[in-house]
């Protein structure tokens, strides 16, 4: 096969962090991670243990790595921009396996911390509860971030465009949108608001029917965008938080050209880095409230497909979707129109398409 979206791309990947604050909304700090094609001087450094980027998820916890070189010199050209939105209680670097893969194939990828709805915010909430604080009202949090999250994405795109050295790389006439869970909802919500978005890639998105207390998400989501935006849903067959029936509802409500591919023997956290670790952490140490109720029925990771299968699934199909609709690649379009079950089965990954 001449077109192989599963293989890492030809460009080394650089990464930078921007630290803007949104003065229009009370000076809220919104850190942004940006991945981009780096110059050939960095070839191999993005995947070498000694030179790839390391960062702390939480102060005092062991550092983790991503396949990118911190502050690397850029490879100067114009690239489509893909915006990424993390899940409820996630963080901007939760899905670097996809973000760095796209950058290695010639994309600028940007992800923002939805401050107030990140992993650090959840940890602080749990610590406050342990000290005798009161449990926040979940629906009030949803209402706030139904408003804030799409605004955060618009702000992020503006900041990336204005950033020295990075801004000139990003082609704002070719924007893709992706995100996981609440970030998948954000993907669908923002796509309807910004006519520059040409492709949507929601990963296990919220907004459909679920046993979680999330009806405001469903009610706030308008999937009749008034224009065609090719939309590829990548979802998990055993999703404990946002069941498959809700994904099918979202697919049915979507008016644009659409498709759904389902990863077999997978759960909600199969769209994050370090799948095994994140899944087990949620299963054994969930946040209080509705999440704790769901976690009681989450199967152990040993009963599910390996994280590496999820990475191949999301990288390959996600890249092909962006290549077909942001770069106009006929090879990518032909790949997507072909037998995806067979293409993934050849790589050990079981899906329904």
C-alpha positions as CSV (number, residue, x, y, z in Angstrom):
1,X,0.0,0.0,0.0
2,X,1.5,3.3,-1.1
3,X,-0.7,5.3,1.3
4,X,0.0,4.3,4.9
5,X,-1.7,6.5,7.6
6,X,-0.6,4.2,10.4
7,X,3.1,4.9,9.9
8,X,4.7,7.9,11.5
9,X,5.2,10.7,9.1
10,X,8.4,12.0,7.5
11,X,8.9,15.1,9.7
12,X,10.4,15.3,13.2
13,X,7.9,16.9,15.6
14,X,8.5,20.0,17.7
15,X,6.3,21.2,20.6
16,X,5.9,24.6,22.3
17,X,3.7,25.8,25.1
18,X,2.0,29.2,25.0
19,X,0.8,30.8,28.2
20,X,-1.9,33.4,27.3
21,X,-4.6,34.7,29.5
22,X,-8.0,35.7,28.2
23,X,-8.5,39.3,29.3
24,X,-12.0,39.4,27.8
25,X,-13.1,36.8,30.3
26,X,-11.5,37.8,33.6
27,X,-7.9,37.0,32.8
28,X,-8.5,33.3,32.8
29,X,-5.2,31.5,32.1
30,X,-5.4,29.1,29.2
31,X,-2.1,27.2,28.5
32,X,-1.9,26.0,24.9
33,X,0.3,23.1,23.6
34,X,1.3,23.4,19.9
35,X,2.9,20.5,17.9
36,X,4.4,21.3,14.5
37,X,6.8,19.8,11.9
38,X,10.4,20.5,13.0
39,X,13.5,21.1,10.9
40,X,15.6,18.2,9.7
41,X,18.2,19.2,12.3
42,X,15.9,17.4,14.8
43,X,15.5,14.2,12.8
44,X,15.1,11.2,15.2
45,X,15.2,13.4,18.3
46,X,11.5,13.3,18.8
47,X,11.4,9.6,19.3
48,X,14.7,9.1,21.1
49,X,14.4,8.6,24.8
50,X,17.2,11.0,25.6
51,X,15.9,13.9,23.7
52,X,12.1,13.7,23.5
53,X,10.0,16.0,25.7
54,X,9.2,15.2,29.3
55,X,6.6,16.9,31.5
56,X,4.8,16.6,34.8
57,X,1.1,15.9,34.8
58,X,0.9,16.8,38.5
59,X,3.5,18.4,40.7
60,X,5.5,15.7,42.4
61,X,4.4,12.9,40.1
62,X,6.9,11.1,37.8
63,X,7.5,12.8,34.5
64,X,6.0,11.4,31.3
65,X,7.2,11.7,27.8
66,X,5.7,12.7,24.4
67,X,7.2,12.1,20.9
68,X,8.3,15.7,20.3
69,X,11.3,17.9,20.8
70,X,10.7,20.9,23.2
71,X,11.0,24.3,21.4
72,X,12.5,22.7,18.2
73,X,13.2,24.9,15.2
74,X,10.2,24.7,12.8
75,X,10.2,23.4,9.3
76,X,8.9,26.5,7.5
77,X,5.9,25.9,5.2
78,X,2.1,26.3,5.5
79,X,0.2,23.4,7.2
80,X,-3.5,22.8,8.0
81,X,-4.4,23.5,11.7
82,X,-6.0,20.8,13.8
83,X,-7.5,22.0,17.1
84,X,-7.9,19.4,19.9
85,X,-10.1,19.5,23.0
86,X,-9.5,17.3,26.1
87,X,-12.2,15.5,28.1
88,X,-13.9,16.4,31.4
89,X,-11.0,16.4,34.0
90,X,-8.4,15.9,31.3
91,X,-5.6,18.1,30.1
92,X,-4.1,19.5,26.9
93,X,-1.5,16.7,26.6
94,X,-3.9,13.8,27.2
95,X,-3.8,12.5,23.6
96,X,-0.3,13.2,22.4
97,X,-0.2,9.9,20.5
98,X,-2.6,11.5,18.0
99,X,-1.3,15.1,18.1
100,X,2.3,14.2,17.5
101,X,1.3,11.7,14.7
102,X,-0.6,14.4,12.8
103,X,2.3,16.9,13.2
104,X,4.7,14.3,11.8
105,X,2.6,14.2,8.6
106,X,2.5,18.0,8.1
107,X,0.0,19.5,10.5
108,X,0.1,22.2,13.1
109,X,-1.9,20.8,16.1
110,X,-3.0,22.9,19.1
111,X,-4.7,21.8,22.4
112,X,-5.8,24.1,25.2
113,X,-6.3,23.4,28.9
114,X,-10.0,24.2,29.6
115,X,-9.0,25.8,32.9
116,X,-11.5,25.0,35.6
117,X,-12.3,21.6,34.0
118,X,-8.8,20.0,34.0
119,X,-7.2,17.1,35.9
120,X,-5.6,19.5,38.3
121,X,-9.1,21.0,39.0
122,X,-10.5,17.6,39.8
123,X,-7.6,16.8,42.1
124,X,-8.1,20.1,43.9
125,X,-11.8,19.3,44.2
126,X,-11.1,15.9,45.7
127,X,-8.7,17.4,48.2
128,X,-11.2,20.0,49.2
129,X,-13.9,17.3,49.8
130,X,-11.4,15.4,51.9
131,X,-11.0,18.5,54.0
132,X,-14.7,18.8,54.6
133,X,-15.7,20.9,51.6
134,X,-19.0,20.4,49.7
135,X,-19.4,18.5,46.5
136,X,-19.9,21.0,43.5
137,X,-23.2,20.6,41.6
138,X,-22.3,18.6,38.4
139,X,-24.9,20.3,36.3
140,X,-23.7,23.7,37.2
141,X,-20.2,22.8,36.1
142,X,-21.6,21.5,32.8
143,X,-23.6,24.7,32.2
144,X,-20.5,26.8,32.8
145,X,-18.3,24.8,30.4
146,X,-21.0,24.4,27.7
147,X,-20.5,28.2,27.4
148,X,-16.7,28.3,28.0
149,X,-15.3,25.4,26.0
150,X,-16.2,26.5,22.4
151,X,-15.0,30.0,23.3
152,X,-11.7,28.5,24.5
153,X,-11.2,26.9,21.1
154,X,-11.8,30.2,19.3
155,X,-9.4,31.9,21.6
156,X,-6.8,29.2,21.2
157,X,-6.9,29.5,17.4
158,X,-6.4,33.3,17.6
159,X,-3.4,32.8,19.9
160,X,-1.8,30.2,17.7
161,X,-2.2,32.5,14.7
162,X,-0.6,35.4,16.5
163,X,2.3,33.4,18.0
164,X,5.8,34.3,16.6
165,X,7.3,31.5,14.6
166,X,4.3,29.3,15.0
167,X,1.6,31.5,13.5
168,X,3.1,31.7,10.0
169,X,3.0,27.9,9.9
170,X,-0.8,27.5,10.4
171,X,-3.2,27.8,7.5
172,X,-6.4,29.0,9.0
173,X,-8.3,28.3,5.8
174,X,-7.9,24.6,6.5
175,X,-8.9,23.8,10.0
176,X,-9.8,20.4,11.5
177,X,-11.4,19.9,14.9
178,X,-11.0,16.9,17.2
179,X,-11.5,16.1,20.9
180,X,-12.4,13.3,23.3
181,X,-15.5,12.9,25.5
182,X,-16.5,16.4,26.7
183,X,-13.9,17.5,24.1
184,X,-15.8,15.4,21.5
185,X,-18.9,17.4,22.4
186,X,-16.7,20.6,22.1
187,X,-15.6,19.4,18.6
188,X,-19.2,19.1,17.5
189,X,-20.3,22.4,19.1
190,X,-17.4,24.4,17.8
191,X,-17.6,23.0,14.2
192,X,-21.1,24.4,14.0
193,X,-19.8,27.9,14.9
194,X,-16.7,28.3,12.8
195,X,-17.1,28.0,9.0
196,X,-13.3,27.5,8.6
197,X,-13.6,24.0,10.1
198,X,-13.5,21.6,7.2
199,X,-13.3,18.2,9.0
200,X,-14.5,17.0,12.4
201,X,-13.1,14.0,14.3
202,X,-15.0,13.4,17.6
203,X,-13.6,10.7,19.8
204,X,-16.2,9.0,22.0
205,X,-18.1,12.3,22.3
206,X,-20.5,13.4,24.9
207,X,-23.9,14.7,23.9
208,X,-25.9,11.6,23.3
209,X,-28.1,9.5,25.6
210,X,-26.3,8.3,28.7
211,X,-26.9,7.2,32.3
212,X,-24.6,10.1,33.4
213,X,-26.2,13.4,34.5
214,X,-25.4,15.1,31.3
215,X,-28.7,16.1,29.7
216,X,-27.6,19.8,29.3
217,X,-24.9,18.6,26.9
218,X,-27.5,16.8,24.8
219,X,-29.9,19.8,24.8
220,X,-27.2,22.3,23.9
221,X,-25.8,20.5,20.9
222,X,-27.1,21.6,17.5
223,X,-25.8,19.2,14.8
224,X,-27.5,21.0,11.8
225,X,-24.6,23.2,10.9
226,X,-26.0,24.6,7.7
227,X,-23.0,23.4,5.7
228,X,-21.3,20.0,5.0
229,X,-18.4,19.1,7.3
230,X,-17.2,15.5,6.8
231,X,-17.4,14.0,10.3
232,X,-15.8,10.7,11.4
233,X,-16.9,9.3,14.8
234,X,-14.3,7.0,16.4
235,X,-15.9,5.3,19.4
236,X,-15.6,2.4,21.8
237,X,-18.0,-0.6,21.8
238,X,-17.9,-1.0,25.6
239,X,-17.8,2.6,26.7
240,X,-18.8,2.7,30.4
241,X,-19.3,6.4,30.6
242,X,-20.9,7.3,27.3
243,X,-22.5,4.1,25.9
244,X,-22.6,3.2,22.2
245,X,-26.3,3.9,21.9
246,X,-25.6,7.5,22.6
247,X,-22.9,7.6,19.9
248,X,-25.4,6.2,17.4
249,X,-27.9,8.9,18.4
250,X,-25.3,11.6,17.7
251,X,-24.5,10.0,14.3
252,X,-28.2,10.0,13.4
253,X,-28.6,13.6,14.4
254,X,-25.5,14.7,12.4
255,X,-26.6,16.3,9.1
256,X,-23.2,16.5,7.5
257,X,-21.5,13.6,5.6
258,X,-20.7,11.2,8.4
259,X,-19.3,7.8,9.4
260,X,-18.7,5.9,12.6
261,X,-16.0,3.3,13.3
262,X,-16.2,1.3,16.5
263,X,-13.1,-0.2,18.3
264,X,-14.0,-3.6,19.7
265,X,-13.2,-4.6,23.3
266,X,-12.5,-1.0,24.3
267,X,-13.7,1.5,26.9
268,X,-13.8,5.3,27.3
269,X,-10.2,5.8,28.2
270,X,-8.8,4.1,25.1
271,X,-8.5,7.5,23.5
272,X,-5.9,8.8,26.0
273,X,-2.2,8.3,26.3
274,X,-1.1,5.5,28.6
275,X,-4.4,3.7,28.1
276,X,-3.7,0.9,30.6
277,X,-2.6,3.3,33.4
278,X,-5.5,5.8,32.8
279,X,-8.2,3.1,32.6
280,X,-7.1,1.4,35.8
281,X,-6.7,4.7,37.6
282,X,-10.3,5.7,36.7
283,X,-11.6,2.2,37.6
284,X,-9.9,2.1,41.0
285,X,-9.7,5.8,42.0
286,X,-12.6,7.6,40.3
287,X,-13.7,11.1,41.1
288,X,-16.7,11.2,43.5
289,X,-20.3,11.4,42.5
290,X,-21.6,9.9,39.2
291,X,-18.1,8.9,38.1
292,X,-17.7,6.7,41.2
293,X,-21.0,5.0,40.4
294,X,-19.9,4.2,36.8
295,X,-16.5,2.9,37.9
296,X,-18.1,0.1,39.9
297,X,-19.0,-1.6,36.6
298,X,-15.8,-0.9,34.6
299,X,-14.0,-4.1,33.6
300,X,-10.3,-4.5,34.3
301,X,-8.0,-3.5,31.5
302,X,-6.9,-7.1,31.1
303,X,-10.4,-7.9,29.7
304,X,-10.0,-5.2,27.0
305,X,-7.9,-4.6,23.9
306,X,-4.3,-3.2,24.4
307,X,-3.7,0.5,24.3
308,X,-1.5,0.0,21.2
309,X,-4.5,-1.2,19.3
310,X,-6.4,2.0,20.1
311,X,-3.4,4.1,19.1
312,X,-3.3,2.5,15.6
313,X,-7.0,2.9,15.3
314,X,-7.1,6.6,16.1
315,X,-3.9,7.5,14.4
316,X,-4.6,5.8,11.1
317,X,-8.2,6.7,10.7
318,X,-7.8,10.2,12.2
319,X,-4.9,11.1,9.9
320,X,-6.7,9.7,6.8
321,X,-9.8,11.7,7.6
322,X,-7.7,14.9,7.9
323,X,-5.7,14.1,4.8
324,X,-8.8,13.5,2.7
325,X,-10.6,16.7,3.8
326,X,-7.9,19.2,4.7
327,X,-5.3,18.3,2.1
328,X,-7.6,16.9,-0.6
329,X,-5.6,13.6,-0.7
330,X,-7.2,11.1,-3.2
331,X,-5.2,8.3,-1.7
332,X,-6.6,9.1,1.7
333,X,-10.2,9.2,0.3
334,X,-9.7,5.9,-1.4
335,X,-8.4,4.3,1.8
336,X,-11.4,5.5,3.8
337,X,-13.7,4.2,1.1
338,X,-12.1,0.8,1.2
339,X,-12.4,-2.1,3.6
340,X,-11.4,-0.5,6.9
341,X,-12.1,-3.7,8.9
342,X,-9.6,-5.5,6.8
343,X,-7.0,-2.7,6.9
344,X,-7.2,-2.6,10.7
345,X,-7.4,-6.4,11.1
346,X,-4.1,-6.6,9.1
347,X,-2.6,-4.6,12.0
348,X,-4.2,-6.7,14.7
349,X,-7.0,-4.3,15.4
350,X,-10.7,-5.4,15.5
351,X,-13.4,-2.8,14.5
352,X,-16.9,-2.5,13.3
353,X,-17.4,0.1,10.5
